[in-house]
Structures are given as structure tokens and as C-alpha cells.
Amino acid sequence: MAKDKIAYVCSNCGQESSKWIGKCPSCGQWNTFKEIRISNDTGTQAARSAGTALRAQAQQKNRPMRLKEISSKDEPRIDTNDAELNRVLGGGLVPGSIVLLGGEPGIGKSTLTLQTVLRMQGRKILYVSGEESAHQLKMRSERIEHTESDDVMILCETSLESIFSHIKDVQPDIVIIDSIQTISTEDVDSSPGSVSQVRECASALLRFAKTSTIPVILIGHINKEGTLAGPKILEHIVDTVIQFEGDQHYMYRILRSIKNRFGSTSELGIYEMQQNGLRQVSNPSELLLTQDHEGLSGVAISSAIEGVRPFLVETQALVSSAAYGTPQRSATGFEQRRLNMLLAVLEKRVGFKLMQKDVFLNIAGGLRVTDLAMDLSVIAAVLSSNVDTPIEAGWCMAGEVGLSGEVRPVSRIEQRIAEAEKLGFSHIIIPRYNLQGVTSKKYKILLHPVRKVEEALRELFG
């Protein structure tokens, strides 16, 4: 019997090496190379047992084709009966795709997956659990009040070979693996969750999904750095990576697409965690805006867009004198480096001295927003807290701030204005350049176009 080969793989980026290296030459991280065994046997037993006849038939039909001979029609997607999940996936599950759902422990990954498959009617689903028993899954389904589905089959198994054997017997339409870190194959001599086990199991499941056109959903864990546990190559193998995130102290959960071969990566799904499961939030603005911030300084409302969805979000800031000499800069839900840049603009271009002040910024509701149109509300909230003057009720804003203090235009301004008007706001500050092509007469909300940060602050504070 031929001896297995030894290779080393970077757990951060997937770079391979024939020997151990202290620093990865690809991503620059230290001590990330892990040892894996590569079997000389071409094709694992798990892959051979996963529908051998079906793969052999697919290999016979496989041949080089001219580009013009290939059909460009989209395959019908599988409706998950969840509008938020469908939006993030790009319209539903694609047949033969493999989806990786990641998130922190206890955030609600298994609850989201279980309540989604229990709502899908007319499709046979095999739910493979390596972490929970069948009794625990039954208790969870009773808690979320979905127990009447006859199409969901529960399998508590961690052996990949046994899973493929049951898949062949059940012939499901969708396969759920919860979680990929608990599954192991006999062809790799290491413990479940190791780099080599996760890599081999994911590769075997990928071959199965592509050859059988059965979509596979993998649930993965998040490590302490906030990235998906296991080798980085796991994210390269799958078609779609979606992350379930949110603060456990808040009721809101965000479903964000990180990678999607079949749709946009800028989509966002919002859920509210309740006693009986996750509820879809169709209008997040009403939940993200508190109603009792009138008369309080350091609060500004911004009209942001994530994906195709506009919503209004509350920006909170606290500015105080530095008690320990070195001023602190802290941001929750907003990029720290961008906050530092905006504070430098506020000091250099507007003239407010913040060098000896602590600045704390928070996006209300536990959201993490990446829209650049938040810049104007961040500066307004910081200045409001600095001078201890509240912003009048009914005002919101949207605009990107440049290094020279100019307010730069933002995309899809009409959607932002319409969302603010729908929620009862009477004034909105927008970049002056965005006023071109916008008919202000059709809006009841008053538009305040500005070109510089000073003009925006003059509108707010007089």
C-alpha cells in the first residue's frame, strides 16, 4: 500500500506548501500552516458511494461544447418561502449549488435553517445533524410552531460515508448539513473539524451536488477572529457564502451575503428573534428608529441603503474630555478608520478641536452599516454631542464626506428621500449634485442641498 503524502495548508487563505512555513507568503499571517494527509487513492470512498451510477452517466455526457451551443436560460430556482432568504440568495436556491451559512454560536443558524425547510412544501428534505439529537430537533420545531411537515427527514450522523448511503436511499430534493465541522470521513486520519477533514468532506459534498443537481446547505461555525472556521479554501469551494450576524443582546439578526455566484453580494436580510423563532422584518426602519430620542444630543438619523433596500438608521455619538491623556476612538457598527478620517475632516475643515476628546460612536440596533452615505450623520452626531445641542426632530441626512470637506453625491437618492418621507420626516439634507434630475415638487419632505460640511452643520444648528 502506497504511503500517504504530507502537505501543509494555510488555514487563513488556503495556500499550500510541501513543508511547514512560519509566515504565509500569500496572506502574511504567522503560524497558520496546518498539516494534512493526502491519500494516494484517487477519489475517496465517500465520493464513490454518492451516486456512482449518476456520476458515471454525467461523465459520459460531458464533452467540449461551443459557447454558442450552451443555453443561457436560467434554471428555475427553488423557492424557500422566506422572502429575506430568497433576496440574499438572489431569488432562491439554485439546483446543484452548495451554500455555506456561517455565524457565531447561538445566533440562530439552526433555527433559521429548520424553520425554512419546515415551511417548504412539496420537497423532500434531508436534515443531517451532527450536533443535536433527533429529540432536541423535535423540541426546537415545536418551539417555532412548525411540526406538521411530512417531507423533512431527520438524520443524526457524523460519518460522511453513512450520510451518502442514506442520501442514496432517501433521494431528497435538498440536503442540510449541520454542521460541516462535525462531519468526518474514514479516508482522512484526523479528528472532525480539522483542516483536512473539513476540506475533504466539503469537496465530496461539492462533487455530489454538482453531479446530482441536489442543492446542499452547509452550516459552519465562526472562530474568534470572526471568520468562518476551517480552511479558507472552504469558501472557495462553495457557490454561496452567507453570514448570519447580530448581537445576542439585541433582537435583530442580519443575513448578509459575502460571496454569491448566482446573485448580488450587496443584499441584506433582516430578522427579529422571537420566542417562537425568527420573524422576517419587511420594514426595518420602524424597528431601528427609537421614538424617544427627542431633546437628546449626539443622535442623528441617516437614510442608508444596503443592497436594494433603503432604511433609516440612528447614529449615536458621545464626545467627552479624555480622562487619561490619550483620547480614545471607538466605533460599533461603523468602520473605525473611517471614523478617524471624519474626525480629522471635522477638525481641519470645520475648525472643531477634538484632539483631546474621547469619541464613541454606535449604530443603533446592533447593525453594521457600510454605506458611505452615513458620513454626514456621523459628523452631525459627533458635533451635536460635542456642543451638547440636540438635532431638531424631523431631520435626516444622506451624504458622503470627502477629505476636503465637500459633501459628495450618493447613489439612488430618490429612494432615500422616499423612505424618509414615508416615515414622516419633514427635512432631509442631501448633496447638491444629487439635486440634478430630482423633482423636488413631487415630495412633501423639504430638501436641503449642501456642497460642504459647513453648510450642512449650519442647516442643522443655525
PyMOL commands that set and color helices and strands:
alter all, ss='L'
color gray80, all
select helices_A, chain A and resi 45-49+52-61+67-69+83-89+109-119+134-143+160-170+180-182+195-212+233-237+284-288+336-350+364-366+372-387+413-422+432-435+440-442+453-461
alter helices_A, ss='H'
color red, helices_A
select strands_A, chain A and resi 5-10+16-17+33-38+98-103+125-129+152-156+174-178+216-221+240-245+252-260+268-274+277-280+299-306+309-321+329-332+357-363+395-397+400-401+407-408+427-431+446-450
alter strands_A, ss='S'
color yellow, strands_A
deselect
rebuild
show_as cartoon
